[in-house]
Amino acid sequence: MVISEIIKDCCTGKDGISYDFGRILGVVMILGFLGISLYVYTVLKQPFDPISWGTGGGGLFTGIGAHLMLKSKTEPDA
């Protein structure tokens, strides 16, 4: 299955076997960010603010990228 391979690639380290808690947490945070955004704008009918949404998403991706950079030297090789 293609989706299961994508999820595994997003949640494992360079070796593709060992799971990384930080990567799993990053995936959960991104899905939560998108889910809450959709809920607020569709169910609660609040207006969309692209500046706030982009700032929050940018901060989220920056934090995940910083984690991956700091963690890269401690991961087992492929």
Secondary structure, DSSP 8 states (H G I E B T S, - for coil): -HHHHHHHHHHB-TTSSSB-HHHHHHHHHHHHHHHHHHIIIIIS-----HHHHHHHHHHHHHHHHHHHHHHGGGS---
